[in-house]
Amino acid sequence: MKKFALALATTAMMALPISAYAEDSSDPIVIPIHNWSSQIVMSHVVGQIFESMGNAVEFVTTDSQAVYESVRLGDVTLELEVWEGAFGASFRAALEKGGLHDAGDHNAVTREDWWYPMWTKDACPGLPSWEALNDCAALFKTAETGDKGRYLDGPVDWLKHGKERVEALGMDFVVVNAGSAAALWAEIGAAEKDKRPVVVFNWTPNFAEAVWPGEFVEFPEWVEGCDKDPSVGVNPDALYDCGNPAKGYLKKAAWDGMKDKWPAAYAVLGKVSFTNPQIAEMAKLVDIDEMEPEEAAAEWLEANKDVWMAWTQ
């Protein structure tokens, strides 16, 4: 790792004029870490790029919803994965208060919603319709859920509102929250052994789409306001009576003071843009290849010099 960091720093120093570094503060750029692999690896990728430019970097574990308030206040410097479906509301609320701003989109297009592996469709051929899924609810029942089907949602702090959706659409499902992303993968892996029907929270981009072919459940189409105004959507008396955006954004956010305190790093942040395959590869290095996040970041940087070096020039 040390040898790689030195090589990375040398390469980047050759790509950028030395004057670009002199303006940046010696204070550490604080990068938040959450609880899913792509965000952790991406944070270390960008952190290692900043370090190669001569910046100090500090990583802190931060709640994935509360982080926008932390960015707004300058307690952390940036956020690299603002998913529209999961964190759009928290991001917008912080924007309205002021102190942080939209630092640009990634090329990646996101989707986050109920998902099933293809063997589940064999047992419930009406899928991906949510009504068909509900008609097949008995296929998903467990001792924990009684006569109702079991849906494994993401961790509680991801605020996916699975329970609210079940109530709004009158579904015969019980929502159970996974403790981590790893628990979601374990659920799919366990179901794969005997092709047991299973429905879980999933998202793209991540490595899972390459390992387990599957589909997202098609709920009533997302309409702006269905999470705020009961009159919007198919149920006039409830919120969250729709799916998540099918083509969501993946943004970056930055503390307003970053551009003045670390102008060179901020310029690079504005150019950082990852694609769906690149993000999936980052997650794979940890979730499949079982690398530590720091090692995965170094591996990715070594293999993708043509991508990131262009950002530093």
Solvent accessible surface area in square Angstrom, and as a share of the most:
residue,aa,sasa,rsa
1,M,110,0.49
2,K,180,0.76
3,K,178,0.75
4,F,35,0.15
5,A,52,0.40
6,L,127,0.63
7,A,56,0.43
8,L,8,0.04
9,A,26,0.20
10,T,70,0.40
11,T,35,0.20
12,A,0,0.00
13,M,82,0.36
14,M,160,0.71
15,A,27,0.21
16,L,25,0.12
17,P,88,0.55
18,I,116,0.59
19,S,73,0.47
20,A,27,0.21
21,Y,28,0.11
22,A,90,0.70
23,E,122,0.55
24,D,21,0.11
25,S,31,0.20
26,S,105,0.68
27,D,66,0.34
28,P,53,0.33
29,I,0,0.00
30,V,22,0.13
31,I,1,0.00
32,P,1,0.00
33,I,22,0.11
34,H,13,0.06
35,N,54,0.28
36,W,11,0.04
37,S,19,0.12
38,S,2,0.01
39,Q,0,0.00
40,I,37,0.19
41,V,0,0.00
42,M,0,0.00
43,S,0,0.00
44,H,17,0.07
45,V,0,0.00
46,V,0,0.00
47,G,0,0.00
48,Q,20,0.09
49,I,0,0.00
50,F,0,0.00
51,E,79,0.36
52,S,4,0.03
53,M,2,0.01
54,G,69,0.66
55,N,12,0.06
56,A,46,0.36
57,V,25,0.14
58,E,77,0.34
59,F,64,0.27
60,V,45,0.26
61,T,124,0.72
62,T,23,0.13
63,D,62,0.32
64,S,2,0.02
65,Q,24,0.10
66,A,53,0.41
67,V,0,0.00
68,Y,3,0.01
69,E,60,0.27
70,S,24,0.15
71,V,0,0.00
72,R,51,0.19
73,L,102,0.51
74,G,28,0.27
75,D,94,0.49
76,V,6,0.04
77,T,4,0.02
78,L,0,0.00
79,E,1,0.00
80,L,0,0.00
81,E,1,0.00
82,V,0,0.00
83,W,6,0.02
84,E,41,0.18
85,G,24,0.23
86,A,13,0.10
87,F,7,0.03
88,G,0,0.00
89,A,57,0.44
90,S,28,0.18
91,F,4,0.02
92,R,72,0.26
93,A,49,0.38
94,A,4,0.03
95,L,65,0.32
96,E,150,0.67
97,K,129,0.55
98,G,30,0.29
99,G,22,0.22
100,L,7,0.04
101,H,42,0.19
102,D,61,0.32
103,A,13,0.10
104,G,28,0.27
105,D,73,0.38
106,H,9,0.04
107,N,105,0.54
108,A,4,0.03
109,V,73,0.42
110,T,2,0.01
111,R,41,0.15
112,E,6,0.03
113,D,2,0.01
114,W,5,0.02
115,W,11,0.04
116,Y,0,0.00
117,P,0,0.00
118,M,71,0.32
119,W,30,0.11
120,T,0,0.00
121,K,52,0.22
122,D,120,0.62
123,A,45,0.35
124,C,0,0.00
125,P,106,0.67
126,G,43,0.41
127,L,5,0.03
128,P,43,0.27
129,S,39,0.25
130,W,39,0.14
131,E,91,0.41
132,A,18,0.14
133,L,0,0.00
134,N,30,0.15
135,D,124,0.64
136,C,27,0.16
137,A,6,0.05
138,A,64,0.50
139,L,78,0.39
140,F,9,0.04
141,K,107,0.45
142,T,52,0.30
143,A,114,0.88
144,E,114,0.51
145,T,13,0.07
146,G,42,0.41
147,D,129,0.67
148,K,93,0.40
149,G,0,0.00
150,R,48,0.17
151,Y,1,0.00
152,L,8,0.04
153,D,3,0.02
154,G,0,0.00
155,P,7,0.04
156,V,106,0.61
157,D,44,0.23
158,W,10,0.04
159,L,87,0.44
160,K,21,0.09
161,H,59,0.26
162,G,4,0.04
163,K,109,0.46
164,E,72,0.32
165,R,11,0.04
166,V,14,0.08
167,E,136,0.61
168,A,7,0.05
169,L,21,0.10
170,G,55,0.53
171,M,7,0.03
172,D,68,0.35
173,F,6,0.02
174,V,54,0.31
175,V,13,0.08
176,V,30,0.17
177,N,55,0.28
178,A,8,0.06
179,G,72,0.69
180,S,40,0.26
181,A,9,0.07
182,A,67,0.52
183,A,38,0.29
184,L,0,0.00
185,W,26,0.09
186,A,65,0.51
187,E,26,0.12
188,I,0,0.00
189,G,23,0.22
190,A,51,0.39
191,A,0,0.00
192,E,67,0.30
193,K,178,0.75
194,D,103,0.54
195,K,113,0.48
196,R,90,0.33
197,P,27,0.17
198,V,7,0.04
199,V,1,0.00
200,V,0,0.00
201,F,5,0.02
202,N,4,0.02
203,W,16,0.06
204,T,25,0.15
205,P,1,0.00
206,N,3,0.01
207,F,8,0.03
208,A,0,0.00
209,E,88,0.40
210,A,91,0.70
211,V,66,0.38
212,W,22,0.08
213,P,91,0.57
214,G,28,0.27
215,E,51,0.23
216,F,30,0.12
217,V,0,0.00
218,E,78,0.35
219,F,18,0.07
220,P,24,0.15
221,E,146,0.66
222,W,62,0.22
223,V,76,0.44
224,E,120,0.54
225,G,13,0.13
226,C,0,0.00
227,D,23,0.12
228,K,135,0.57
229,D,59,0.31
230,P,57,0.36
231,S,80,0.52
232,V,36,0.21
233,G,36,0.35
234,V,93,0.53
235,N,39,0.20
236,P,90,0.57
237,D,125,0.65
238,A,22,0.17
239,L,61,0.30
240,Y,48,0.18
241,D,0,0.00
242,C,6,0.04
243,G,7,0.06
244,N,24,0.12
245,P,15,0.10
246,A,55,0.43
247,K,174,0.74
248,G,5,0.04
249,Y,48,0.18
250,L,1,0.00
251,K,31,0.13
252,K,2,0.01
253,A,0,0.00
254,A,0,0.00
255,W,64,0.23
256,D,54,0.28
257,G,19,0.18
258,M,0,0.00
259,K,88,0.37
260,D,117,0.61
261,K,69,0.29
262,W,8,0.03
263,P,36,0.23
264,A,13,0.10
265,A,0,0.00
266,Y,55,0.21
267,A,55,0.43
268,V,5,0.03
269,L,0,0.00
270,G,47,0.45
271,K,93,0.39
272,V,0,0.00
273,S,26,0.17
274,F,0,0.00
275,T,43,0.25
276,N,44,0.23
277,P,99,0.62
278,Q,36,0.16
279,I,0,0.00
280,A,20,0.15
281,E,69,0.31
282,M,0,0.00
283,A,3,0.02
284,K,75,0.32
285,L,11,0.05
286,V,32,0.18
287,D,46,0.24
288,I,78,0.39
289,D,64,0.33
290,E,150,0.67
291,M,49,0.22
292,E,105,0.47
293,P,29,0.18
294,E,72,0.32
295,E,77,0.35
296,A,0,0.00
297,A,0,0.00
298,A,9,0.07
299,E,86,0.39
300,W,5,0.02
301,L,0,0.00
302,E,89,0.40
303,A,77,0.60
304,N,30,0.16
305,K,82,0.35
306,D,119,0.62
307,V,34,0.20
308,W,1,0.00
309,M,44,0.20
310,A,59,0.45
311,W,24,0.09
312,T,1,0.01
313,Q,122,0.54
